[in-house]
Amino acid sequence: MEAVTFGKPIVAIPVFADHRSNAAAVEAAGIGVILPISDLQENNFVRGIEIVLSQRVRERARLVSSMWHDREQLPLDTAVYWTERIKYCNGNDDKALISKRSPLVAGERKRVKSIAEYKSLQISG
């Protein structure tokens, strides 16, 4: 979510798919409000804008953004880790099932720049 990355508050208007869960997460984190599409009228929209422009919500959005950026791994590294874990554990959470061929386990961890590069690592490994 780009708004979270850049510390911007959100007026979430869920329409389909994962929008409702994302909007609920936004509201639960205190970085925005949900405006159901069925309530999309000028006065409700203006009220939503006023809420997200409040000092409290803007400060909270900046704080959440700061926490978002303060993590041990880049998002791509995290995705590669979990993809490897699921692949080598066959969906089982037992750490002992991770193959020693895994670049993460073998200490050959490197930052891959694309899915194609990741697949080539798996084919050649």
Secondary structure per residue as TSV (DSSP state, phi and psi in degrees):
chain	resnum	aa	ss	phi	psi
A	1	M	-	360.0	113.8
A	2	E	H	-61.4	-38.7
A	3	A	H	-61.5	-39.3
A	4	V	H	-65.5	-44.9
A	5	T	H	-55.7	-42.0
A	6	F	T	-97.6	7.0
A	7	G	T	70.4	35.1
A	8	K	-	-105.6	134.5
A	9	P	-	-68.8	160.0
A	10	I	E	-128.8	135.3
A	11	V	E	-101.5	103.5
A	12	A	E	-89.1	126.0
A	13	I	-	-120.2	87.4
A	14	P	-	-67.2	135.8
A	15	V	-	-119.5	-47.6
A	16	F	S	-157.3	179.3
A	17	A	T	51.5	-124.0
A	18	D	T	-88.6	8.6
A	19	H	H	-59.1	-41.3
A	20	R	H	-63.9	-44.4
A	21	S	H	-68.8	-37.6
A	22	N	H	-64.3	-43.0
A	23	A	H	-63.5	-40.7
A	24	A	H	-63.3	-39.4
A	25	A	H	-65.2	-39.9
A	26	V	H	-60.5	-48.9
A	27	E	H	-66.5	-42.0
A	28	A	H	-63.2	-33.9
A	29	A	H	-78.1	-10.9
A	30	G	T	77.5	22.8
A	31	I	S	-110.4	13.1
A	32	G	E	175.7	-175.0
A	33	V	E	-130.5	156.8
A	34	I	E	-97.7	132.8
A	35	L	-	-123.0	99.6
A	36	P	-	-57.7	141.1
A	37	I	G	-59.2	-28.9
A	38	S	G	-68.4	-20.2
A	39	D	G	-102.9	13.8
A	40	L	-	-75.5	89.1
A	41	Q	-	-130.0	159.7
A	42	E	H	-53.2	-48.2
A	43	N	H	-65.1	-37.8
A	44	N	H	-69.0	-39.2
A	45	F	H	-65.2	-44.9
A	46	V	H	-60.2	-42.5
A	47	R	H	-62.5	-41.7
A	48	G	H	-61.2	-42.8
A	49	I	H	-62.6	-43.2
A	50	E	H	-61.4	-40.1
A	51	I	H	-64.5	-48.2
A	52	V	H	-72.1	-18.3
A	53	L	T	-88.6	-1.2
A	54	S	S	-66.8	152.4
A	55	Q	H	-56.9	-43.3
A	56	R	H	-59.9	-48.2
A	57	V	H	-70.5	-39.0
A	58	R	H	-63.9	-42.1
A	59	E	H	-64.9	-40.6
A	60	R	H	-64.5	-40.3
A	61	A	H	-62.4	-40.5
A	62	R	H	-66.2	-39.5
A	63	L	H	-64.3	-46.2
A	64	V	H	-62.5	-39.8
A	65	S	H	-61.2	-43.3
A	66	S	H	-60.9	-43.1
A	67	M	H	-66.2	-36.4
A	68	W	H	-61.8	-39.8
A	69	H	H	-81.1	-18.9
A	70	D	-	-93.6	79.4
A	71	R	-	-139.6	161.1
A	72	E	S	-69.1	-33.6
A	73	Q	S	-126.8	154.0
A	74	L	-	-71.3	155.3
A	75	P	H	-54.7	-39.4
A	76	L	H	-64.1	-41.1
A	77	D	H	-62.7	-40.7
A	78	T	H	-63.5	-42.9
A	79	A	H	-62.8	-42.6
A	80	V	H	-63.8	-44.1
A	81	Y	H	-56.0	-52.0
A	82	W	H	-69.6	-33.2
A	83	T	H	-63.0	-45.1
A	84	E	H	-61.9	-46.2
A	85	R	H	-59.4	-46.9
A	86	I	H	-65.5	-42.5
A	87	K	H	-61.1	-49.3
A	88	Y	H	-82.5	-14.9
A	89	C	H	-100.8	-2.2
A	90	N	T	51.8	37.7
A	91	G	T	83.0	-7.0
A	92	N	-	-85.5	139.2
A	93	D	-	-87.5	9.8
A	94	D	-	-76.1	113.1
A	95	K	G	-57.8	-28.3
A	96	A	G	-66.2	-17.4
A	97	L	G	-83.9	-6.4
A	98	I	S	-69.9	127.0
A	99	S	-	-67.3	142.9
A	100	K	T	-69.1	-13.4
A	101	R	T	-75.1	-14.9
A	102	S	S	-62.7	128.0
A	103	P	T	-56.7	-30.4
A	104	L	T	-69.0	-42.1
A	105	V	T	-75.5	-38.6
A	106	A	T	-75.7	-1.3
A	107	G	T	79.5	12.4
A	108	E	-	-98.1	23.8
A	109	R	-	-61.1	130.3
A	110	K	-	-142.8	159.9
A	111	R	-	-80.7	118.9
A	112	V	-	-94.9	147.7
A	113	K	-	-101.5	-8.8
A	114	S	S	-158.5	163.3
A	115	I	H	-62.6	-38.4
A	116	A	H	-60.8	-42.4
A	117	E	H	-65.6	-40.8
A	118	Y	H	-61.1	-44.4
A	119	K	H	-63.1	-38.5
A	120	S	H	-66.3	-33.2
A	121	L	H	-61.1	-42.3
A	122	Q	H	-69.8	-36.7
A	123	I	H	-69.9	-43.3
A	124	S	H	-78.8	-22.0
A	125	G	-	-82.6	360.0
